[in-house]
């Protein structure tokens, strides 16, 4: 459910920034521990589609082990952005040519240090804000604090500050 609530926080921030947004959760296999996907649309114009996103501009991977089980790059547009929870250097990773930039952050370590649990959603929201500039980190912080409290808000800012972006072109 972390990905679903994180998606809701992004939409909230987009709306507070004067944009339009919607989020759609996708649960797939209904068992605990199964991958959860959440789709988010953010736009300057009203958003009509209410279905999953088949050709994303941006991919956020909260759990790096999912990359061994699922093709997270499926359908991503040319010039796509990857925001990834990892300790690896993006230049040493097998990233498809249509990905223009990769932003990495050790979200698991930050979450463990700041929250005491390996729940990475708020850290990754900070990295997303740093990577894209699509929504204000301060607006996301308001929703994060409302949903999860002060420690998570601080983890969001730490993710924002710690994120490192590599140009893959």
Backbone as CSV, one residue per row, in Angstrom:
resi,resn,N_x,N_y,N_z,CA_x,CA_y,CA_z,C_x,C_y,C_z
1,UNK,0.814,-1.211,0.000,0.000,0.000,0.000,0.853,1.269,0.000
2,UNK,2.154,1.141,0.254,3.019,2.313,0.257,3.022,3.027,-1.075
3,UNK,3.059,2.265,-2.163,3.066,2.863,-3.499,1.751,3.583,-3.778
4,UNK,0.656,3.024,-3.306,-0.663,3.623,-3.544,-0.778,4.958,-2.814
5,UNK,-0.403,4.982,-1.557,-0.467,6.230,-0.780,0.541,7.255,-1.306
6,UNK,1.696,6.798,-1.751,2.685,7.706,-2.335,2.113,8.353,-3.594
7,UNK,1.414,7.575,-4.403,0.776,8.108,-5.609,-0.256,9.169,-5.238
8,UNK,-1.027,8.903,-4.202,-2.019,9.879,-3.745,-1.345,11.170,-3.291
9,UNK,-0.207,11.060,-2.618,0.523,12.248,-2.166,1.028,13.062,-3.356
10,UNK,1.478,12.388,-4.414,1.925,13.100,-5.618,0.777,13.860,-6.261
11,UNK,-0.375,13.217,-6.363,-1.541,13.873,-6.963,-1.949,15.078,-6.124
12,UNK,-1.966,14.915,-4.823,-2.299,16.027,-3.925,-1.366,17.208,-4.188
13,UNK,-0.063,16.945,-4.244,0.913,18.010,-4.466,0.703,18.673,-5.823
14,UNK,0.403,17.882,-6.837,0.159,18.436,-8.171,-1.030,19.392,-8.142
15,UNK,-2.104,18.978,-7.499,-3.305,19.817,-7.413,-2.996,21.093,-6.626
16,UNK,-2.254,20.978,-5.540,-1.881,22.154,-4.748,-0.970,23.090,-5.540
17,UNK,-0.233,22.539,-6.501,0.625,23.347,-7.377,-0.147,23.921,-8.568
18,UNK,-1.480,23.702,-8.614,-2.303,24.246,-9.682,-2.386,23.375,-10.919
19,UNK,-1.980,22.120,-10.799,-2.041,21.185,-11.920,-3.205,20.223,-11.721
20,UNK,-3.358,19.350,-12.672,-4.348,18.281,-12.579,-3.616,16.971,-12.331
21,UNK,-4.286,16.052,-11.668,-3.656,14.764,-11.420,-4.670,13.695,-11.085
22,UNK,-4.302,12.452,-11.362,-5.084,11.314,-10.881,-4.151,10.140,-10.639
23,UNK,-4.602,9.244,-9.786,-3.812,8.044,-9.500,-4.713,6.826,-9.591
24,UNK,-4.145,5.746,-10.080,-4.869,4.489,-10.254,-4.007,3.369,-9.697
25,UNK,-4.463,2.697,-8.643,-3.701,1.554,-8.121,-3.980,0.300,-8.938
26,UNK,-2.979,-0.577,-9.004,-3.142,-1.871,-9.672,-2.480,-2.916,-8.792
27,UNK,-3.263,-3.869,-8.318,-2.762,-4.821,-7.340,-2.320,-6.156,-7.913
28,UNK,-2.718,-6.519,-9.110,-2.273,-7.791,-9.692,-2.667,-8.958,-8.819
29,UNK,-1.688,-9.793,-8.466,-1.955,-10.945,-7.619,-2.338,-10.464,-6.227
30,UNK,-3.434,-10.957,-5.715,-3.927,-10.508,-4.418,-3.347,-11.357,-3.306
31,UNK,-2.071,-11.111,-3.014,-1.435,-11.796,-1.895,-0.442,-10.833,-1.270
32,UNK,-0.209,-11.009,0.015,0.718,-10.130,0.708,2.118,-10.298,0.129
33,UNK,2.779,-9.174,-0.100,4.126,-9.199,-0.645,4.173,-9.156,-2.160
34,UNK,3.021,-9.263,-2.821,2.987,-9.194,-4.280,3.276,-7.757,-4.720
35,UNK,3.894,-7.584,-5.886,4.174,-6.233,-6.367,2.893,-5.423,-6.528
36,UNK,2.955,-4.174,-6.123,1.841,-3.246,-6.279,2.302,-2.155,-7.228
37,UNK,1.459,-1.832,-8.176,1.759,-0.775,-9.126,0.751,0.340,-8.929
38,UNK,1.222,1.558,-8.963,0.327,2.710,-8.909,0.680,3.620,-10.079
39,UNK,-0.325,4.012,-10.813,-0.135,4.877,-11.974,-0.571,6.284,-11.608
40,UNK,0.225,7.274,-11.994,-0.079,8.671,-11.702,-0.005,9.455,-13.002
41,UNK,-0.977,10.320,-13.187,-0.934,11.273,-14.294,-0.914,12.671,-13.684
42,UNK,-0.033,13.515,-14.197,0.045,14.918,-13.799,0.085,15.733,-15.080
43,UNK,-0.736,16.787,-15.133,-0.820,17.570,-16.359,-1.226,19.011,-16.053
44,UNK,-0.931,19.877,-16.990,-1.407,21.262,-16.929,-2.859,21.343,-17.399
45,UNK,-3.318,20.312,-18.097,-4.675,20.254,-18.648,-5.501,19.218,-17.888
46,UNK,-6.835,19.349,-17.913,-7.671,18.324,-17.272,-7.353,16.933,-17.823
47,UNK,-7.441,15.943,-16.960,-7.092,14.567,-17.312,-8.367,13.751,-17.429
48,UNK,-8.585,13.176,-18.590,-9.780,12.362,-18.812,-9.555,10.872,-18.537
49,UNK,-8.439,10.282,-19.003,-8.264,8.832,-18.809,-8.231,8.450,-17.329
50,UNK,-8.897,7.356,-17.024,-8.926,6.831,-15.657,-8.388,5.403,-15.616
51,UNK,-7.632,5.027,-16.624,-7.086,3.671,-16.701,-5.588,3.684,-16.417
52,UNK,-4.993,2.501,-16.405,-3.556,2.398,-16.154,-2.767,3.100,-17.255
53,UNK,-1.538,3.426,-16.967,-0.656,4.109,-17.911,0.177,3.043,-18.621
54,UNK,0.040,2.980,-19.937,0.761,1.964,-20.709,2.089,2.473,-21.259
55,UNK,2.227,3.789,-21.375,3.448,4.382,-21.924,3.905,5.522,-21.009
56,UNK,4.520,5.168,-19.886,4.898,6.191,-18.904,6.098,7.028,-19.349
57,UNK,6.142,8.239,-18.833,7.301,9.113,-19.001,8.320,8.853,-17.899
58,UNK,7.814,8.466,-16.722,8.651,8.318,-15.529,8.308,7.005,-14.838
59,UNK,9.342,6.322,-14.362,9.169,5.081,-13.603,9.830,5.291,-12.246
60,UNK,9.107,4.963,-11.183,9.668,5.009,-9.833,9.694,3.581,-9.309
61,UNK,10.859,3.113,-8.910,10.999,1.752,-8.386,11.366,1.840,-6.904
62,UNK,10.388,1.513,-6.042,10.597,1.566,-4.593,11.443,0.398,-4.101
63,UNK,11.240,-0.765,-4.700,11.930,-1.990,-4.282,12.799,-2.477,-5.437
64,UNK,14.115,-2.354,-5.332,14.984,-2.705,-6.458,14.930,-4.178,-6.851
65,UNK,14.510,-5.061,-5.958,14.440,-6.484,-6.311,13.361,-6.758,-7.350
66,UNK,12.413,-5.856,-7.487,11.330,-6.036,-8.458,11.877,-6.034,-9.883
67,UNK,13.025,-5.395,-10.087,13.597,-5.325,-11.431,14.053,-6.686,-11.934
68,UNK,14.240,-7.646,-11.031,14.583,-9.013,-11.427,13.349,-9.837,-11.758
69,UNK,12.177,-9.356,-11.379,10.950,-10.129,-11.548,10.011,-9.563,-12.610
70,UNK,10.096,-8.269,-12.850,9.152,-7.593,-13.737,9.933,-6.667,-14.666
71,UNK,9.489,-6.540,-15.906,10.100,-5.588,-16.827,9.526,-4.201,-16.532
72,UNK,10.196,-3.465,-15.659,9.689,-2.152,-15.260,9.770,-1.135,-16.399
73,UNK,10.536,-1.441,-17.430,10.722,-0.512,-18.543,9.696,-0.699,-19.664
74,UNK,8.817,-1.665,-19.525,7.851,-1.964,-20.581,7.016,-0.727,-20.924
75,UNK,7.068,-0.325,-22.186,6.246,0.768,-22.681,6.759,2.164,-22.387
76,UNK,7.855,2.292,-21.645,8.324,3.630,-21.283,8.676,4.425,-22.540
77,UNK,8.319,5.700,-22.526,8.536,6.565,-23.676,10.011,6.906,-23.859
78,UNK,10.347,7.271,-25.086,11.682,7.788,-25.388,11.918,9.028,-24.528
79,UNK,13.102,9.114,-23.927,13.398,10.235,-23.044,12.889,10.034,-21.628
80,UNK,12.551,8.790,-21.302,11.995,8.472,-19.990,12.964,8.725,-18.847
81,UNK,12.378,8.812,-17.665,13.138,9.044,-16.435,12.905,7.866,-15.504
82,UNK,13.983,7.357,-14.923,13.905,6.293,-13.924,14.347,6.861,-12.586
83,UNK,13.525,6.660,-11.552,13.872,7.032,-10.181,13.948,5.717,-9.419
84,UNK,15.139,5.384,-8.919,15.398,4.036,-8.432,16.007,4.026,-7.035
85,UNK,15.490,3.151,-6.197,16.047,2.882,-4.873,17.188,1.885,-5.059
86,UNK,18.417,2.373,-4.974,19.576,1.497,-5.154,20.831,2.161,-4.602
87,UNK,21.848,1.342,-4.397,23.173,1.851,-4.029,24.100,1.831,-5.239
88,UNK,23.627,1.314,-6.366,24.462,1.168,-7.564,24.570,2.477,-8.340
89,UNK,25.679,2.622,-9.036,25.883,3.739,-9.944,25.086,3.446,-11.218
90,UNK,24.246,4.386,-11.666,23.443,4.141,-12.874,24.278,3.776,-14.092
91,UNK,25.490,4.302,-14.174,26.355,4.027,-15.327,26.781,2.560,-15.374
92,UNK,26.683,1.862,-14.236,27.054,0.448,-14.166,25.850,-0.477,-14.326
93,UNK,24.696,0.088,-14.601,23.470,-0.703,-14.687,23.055,-0.901,-16.138
94,UNK,22.283,-1.941,-16.374,21.763,-2.241,-17.707,20.444,-1.487,-17.888
95,UNK,20.551,-0.271,-18.390,19.396,0.608,-18.552,19.104,0.738,-20.045
96,UNK,17.847,0.562,-20.461,17.506,0.676,-21.885,17.838,2.063,-22.446
97,UNK,18.074,2.111,-23.736,18.467,3.342,-24.408,17.420,4.429,-24.427
98,UNK,16.157,4.083,-24.200,15.119,5.113,-24.220,15.015,5.871,-22.892
99,UNK,15.800,5.478,-21.899,15.822,6.182,-20.615,16.866,7.297,-20.698
100,UNK,16.422,8.538,-20.534,17.317,9.688,-20.656,18.084,9.972,-19.374
101,UNK,17.439,9.738,-18.231,18.134,10.000,-16.970,17.692,9.012,-15.902
102,UNK,18.620,8.743,-14.996,18.354,7.849,-13.868,18.717,8.600,-12.597
103,UNK,17.769,8.673,-11.687,18.011,9.271,-10.376,18.010,8.150,-9.360
104,UNK,19.081,8.079,-8.580,19.207,7.015,-7.582,19.310,7.613,-6.185
105,UNK,18.839,6.834,-5.227,18.947,7.183,-3.817,18.893,5.879,-3.031
106,UNK,19.651,5.792,-1.962,19.598,4.609,-1.097,18.435,4.794,-0.126
107,UNK,17.241,4.635,-0.660,16.022,4.879,0.110,15.857,3.896,1.258
108,UNK,16.310,2.677,1.076,16.183,1.681,2.144,16.994,2.106,3.358
109,UNK,18.226,2.531,3.148,19.078,2.970,4.265,18.488,4.201,4.941
110,UNK,18.057,5.159,4.148,17.471,6.377,4.718,16.234,6.031,5.533
111,UNK,15.369,5.180,4.990,14.150,4.794,5.713,14.489,4.089,7.022
112,UNK,15.440,3.170,6.976,15.845,2.468,8.203,16.415,3.446,9.228
113,UNK,17.269,4.354,8.781,17.897,5.318,9.685,16.887,6.295,10.284
114,UNK,15.940,6.751,9.472,15.064,7.835,9.913,13.715,7.369,10.446
115,UNK,13.204,6.268,9.901,11.870,5.794,10.285,11.955,4.525,11.126
116,UNK,13.067,3.805,10.950,13.247,2.565,11.694,12.671,1.348,11.004
117,UNK,12.183,1.531,9.775,11.610,0.434,8.984,11.992,0.638,7.522
118,UNK,12.110,-0.443,6.755,12.519,-0.306,5.346,11.361,0.064,4.418
119,UNK,10.583,1.035,4.819,9.455,1.493,4.005,9.923,2.751,3.276
120,UNK,10.084,2.620,1.966,10.827,3.616,1.185,9.973,4.657,0.472
121,UNK,8.652,4.565,0.570,7.810,5.415,-0.273,8.071,6.910,-0.099
122,UNK,8.212,7.392,1.131,8.397,8.833,1.300,9.778,9.286,0.829
123,UNK,10.780,8.471,1.049,12.130,8.802,0.571,12.114,8.902,-0.956
124,UNK,11.444,7.960,-1.593,11.384,7.942,-3.053,10.567,9.105,-3.610
125,UNK,9.574,9.570,-2.864,8.844,10.766,-3.294,9.786,11.967,-3.339
126,UNK,10.657,12.068,-2.347,11.647,13.143,-2.363,12.565,13.045,-3.564
127,UNK,13.029,11.837,-3.860,13.892,11.627,-5.029,13.149,11.976,-6.318
128,UNK,11.868,11.622,-6.399,11.048,11.965,-7.560,10.991,13.482,-7.737
129,UNK,10.730,14.203,-6.658,10.665,15.667,-6.736,11.981,16.242,-7.241
130,UNK,13.089,15.714,-6.757,14.411,16.166,-7.186,14.643,15.842,-8.669
131,UNK,14.243,14.651,-9.090,14.499,14.177,-10.455,13.689,14.913,-11.506
132,UNK,12.471,15.308,-11.154,11.550,15.804,-12.173,11.172,17.272,-12.053
133,UNK,11.080,17.786,-10.845,10.586,19.144,-10.654,9.117,19.302,-11.002
134,UNK,8.407,18.202,-11.202,6.991,18.267,-11.586,6.090,18.770,-10.472
135,UNK,6.443,18.460,-9.249,5.649,18.907,-8.104,6.593,19.464,-7.044
136,UNK,6.067,20.329,-6.231,6.842,20.953,-5.167,7.074,19.971,-4.026
137,UNK,8.323,19.826,-3.623,8.632,18.936,-2.502,7.930,19.426,-1.238
138,UNK,7.733,20.734,-1.111,7.058,21.261,0.073,5.580,20.877,0.101
139,UNK,4.932,20.841,-1.062,3.530,20.399,-1.109,3.425,18.910,-0.809
140,UNK,4.355,18.123,-1.343,4.365,16.690,-1.032,4.576,16.508,0.468
141,UNK,5.461,17.311,1.046,5.763,17.206,2.481,4.518,17.418,3.335
142,UNK,3.650,18.332,2.931,2.412,18.570,3.691,1.564,17.305,3.751
143,UNK,1.410,16.656,2.611,0.583,15.442,2.564,1.278,14.290,3.286
144,UNK,2.573,14.172,3.128,3.323,13.105,3.805,3.185,13.245,5.316
145,UNK,3.318,14.463,5.811,3.186,14.660,7.259,1.774,14.311,7.730
146,UNK,0.776,14.686,6.940,-0.613,14.355,7.279,-0.836,12.839,7.307
147,UNK,-0.290,12.138,6.331,-0.505,10.692,6.225,0.351,9.885,7.195
148,UNK,1.644,10.277,7.343,2.593,9.417,8.044,3.382,10.086,9.161
149,UNK,3.247,11.394,9.347,3.918,12.055,10.460,5.249,12.712,10.114
150,UNK,5.838,13.318,11.145,7.035,14.140,10.987,8.259,13.358,10.531
151,UNK,8.471,12.164,11.061,9.650,11.380,10.660,9.643,11.110,9.161
152,UNK,8.482,10.782,8.632,8.380,10.523,7.195,8.585,11.795,6.386
153,UNK,8.109,12.918,6.900,8.351,14.188,6.205,9.854,14.461,6.144
154,UNK,10.548,14.211,7.237,12.001,14.401,7.254,12.693,13.427,6.293
155,UNK,12.183,12.204,6.204,12.736,11.218,5.266,12.517,11.665,3.818
156,UNK,11.372,12.283,3.548,11.093,12.840,2.222,12.169,13.855,1.849
157,UNK,12.433,14.791,2.746,13.446,15.810,2.467,14.843,15.203,2.331
158,UNK,15.138,14.190,3.113,16.442,13.514,3.005,16.569,12.831,1.637
159,UNK,15.488,12.208,1.165,15.491,11.618,-0.169,15.705,12.662,-1.249
160,UNK,15.082,13.815,-1.071,15.233,14.927,-2.010,16.690,15.387,-2.057
161,UNK,17.289,15.556,-0.879,18.664,16.051,-0.786,19.697,15.012,-1.229
162,UNK,19.391,13.739,-1.041,20.363,12.668,-1.302,20.307,12.115,-2.719
163,UNK,19.268,12.426,-3.452,19.104,11.880,-4.798,20.201,12.388,-5.733
164,UNK,20.725,11.472,-6.547,21.774,11.794,-7.520,21.274,11.383,-8.902
165,UNK,21.360,12.302,-9.842,20.860,12.041,-11.194,22.014,11.891,-12.173
166,UNK,21.898,10.874,-13.027,22.877,10.636,-14.090,22.183,10.757,-15.441
167,UNK,22.790,11.517,-16.327,22.311,11.626,-17.703,22.764,10.372,-18.441
168,UNK,21.840,9.665,-19.052,22.157,8.396,-19.710,22.371,8.558,-21.215
169,UNK,22.304,9.759,-21.716,22.457,9.979,-23.165,23.899,10.132,-23.554
